[in-house]
Amino acid sequence: MNFQNLSVGRKLWLIILGLMGSMLLLVYALVAYTARVDADTTAMVQANEDRISLALRWKGMTQLAVERVVVSAVTTDEVLSTRMKALVKNDIAAITEIQKKIIAQAVAPEEKAQLERVSAERTAVLKITAQAQEGRGDIDATRKLVDDTLLPAVAKYIQTQETFVEQQEGQREAAKAEGRRQREKAHWIGAAIAALVVLLGVFLAYLTVHSITQPLDRAVGLADAIAEGDLTVDVQDARKDELGHLLRSLSAMAARLRGVVAEVRSGVESVSSASTEIATGNQDLSARTEQTAANLEETAASMEELTATVTQSADTARQANQLASTAAQVAGRGGEVVGQVVTSMQQITDSSRKISDIIGVIDGIAFQTNILALNAAVEAARAGEQGRGFAVVASEVRSLAQRSAEAAKEIKLLIDTSVRNVESGSQQVAQAGQTMEEIVGSVQRVSDLIGEITASSTEQRDGIAQVNQAVSNLDQMTQQNAALVEQSSAAATAMRDQAQRLSQVVSVFNVGAVAVARAPIPAPARPAAPRPAPAVAPNRSAAAPARVPAAAAPAALAAPVPRAGAAASAKPAKPAAAAAPRAPSAKAPAAPAAAPRAASAAAAPRPAAARSASGSEDDWETF
């Protein structure tokens, strides 16, 4: 079992339990050893105390027996002597038992040697005692034997006993000292073992701390490297504990972050390139949209003037129709009243002059209408795809104007003929009836032609009104498109700036050589060359549009703008049958109307706080 593969908790429990077990074993060994030393010391001291007690008893009985021997030896009383001898015999027997016990308990060689000396001295004393008891009749000799031989032998005998006692007391003190020494030895041994256990615990603690702090230091270094943006770090650790798992997790996190940051960096580069291209394209589109708006405003102003002119032409044609009807009535009455032919011819002459003037006006109007229709066709051609329908209407208007001019020429020719006929009629009264019939037919044809002119003028007025409405709607949509393009340009610029900032933020991470699938970067589209501005139309200065200021573009990003399709569908073109005729006094230029529309579009309510370009995707949804 590898120590590094153990968990941190098991390592700590192993060290703590090992130290506690070692200390318990140490305490148990010290207690057991001290108890054994105390028991041995106590036993030795007790044995010495027993031997000392027996030796002292031996000495006392020896002194008592010697005194009884002396009494029995020097007394003259036979009873006392016999009694003393009996007591001496008992004492000797008791001393013999004590000697046997002491000899049986003796273990050390010096004890045995001392007991042999005591036994030798006792034997000598017993011999002298027997001699003293045998010579009891001679008191003086006995006393001399006692004084000269027995007492010195007894003194020597007692001295050997005292030496044995001192020897036993010395052994007792030595046993006590040995016990103290053994206890001290046990204490020192315990202290040494405790020191070894402590050293072992320190060593194990060092190993444990090292096994914990080393991977922790590596983990801290790895985390610091990741915090500083270095994601190239890679740790391979075979440890199976929590710290090894932590290192492997940090390494896996760094690898995952490395991949994520690489993908984010690739995406940021793609977004930055795309946003740059979008911003460039939106700027070009904004310029072209502004040019288109200016062209449409000029076209709207021209259409307003054309509408007023056609309305005036329709009114004139209506008056001519009325005059033609009157002429027809006059011609009818002239056929009935030939007698009043001179007066009638004069009236016809006047009417014819007026009709000639009116026809001249109609011819001029038709010529102007043709010129305006030609200008409208040119403007429609410049508008391209959006002006195709307007070109068709302008072509029809031009055709009607040409027809009106041809009709006016025919009418003028007829009026001239009528004038010549009236002048000759004054000279040829005889042919008045036939001439009047011709005049009636001619006037009827003139009335029909003028009716056709009136209907054509009405149709022209209605068609031009529809064209004017379409141009107004197209101008409004163009204004809205211009605002949307400006907002889109501002959003693209903000996105480009944020992509650059995000690229700078991501660039602090070091991901090394990591193969990441990059998003394809589209090739930059070449901006179309702006179209030249059209020729200055009448009243262009009055029709200048109110542009949305560039400073208001970021604020406009937060507000949704209605789509051009919705604006166009909100204002359908009026049908020709429902179009009301406009009076000449109602003529108004398109520029003042276009300017309020642009101003209202620019002054549309916006949220107070502009949304951050890096926040949500509302700008893109609006775009």
Secondary structure, DSSP 4 states (H G I P E B T S, - for coil): --GGGS-HHHHHHHHHHHHHHHHHHHHHHHHHHHHHHHHHHHHHHHHHHHHHHHHHHHHHHHHHHHHHHHHHHH---HHHHHHHHHHHHHHHHHHHHHHHHHHHH--SHHHHHHHHHHHHHHHHHHHHHHHHHHT-S-HHHHHHHIIIIIHHHHHHHHHHHHHHHHHHHHHHHHHHHHHHHHHHHHHHHHHHHHHHHHHHHHHHHHHHHHHHHHHHHHHHHHHHHHHTTB----------SHHHHHHHHHHHHHHHHHHHHHHHHHHHHHHHHHHHHHHHHHHHHHHHHHHHHHHHHHHHHHHHHHHHHHHHHHHHHHHHHHHHHHHHHHHHHHHH-GGGHHHHHHHHHHHHHHHHHHHHHHHHHHHHHHHHHHHHHHHHHHHGGGGHHHHHHHHHHHHHHHHHHHHHHHHHHHHHHHHHHHHHHHH-GGGHHHHHHHHHHHHHHHHHHHHHHHHHHHHHHHHHHHHHHHHHHHHHHHHHHHHHHHHHHHHHHHHHHHHHHHHHHHTTSB--S----PPPPPPPPPPPPPPPPPPPPTTTTTT---PPPGGGHHHHTTS----HHHHHHHSPPPPTTTPPPPPGGG---HHHHHHHHHHHHHT----SSPPPTTS-SHHHHH-
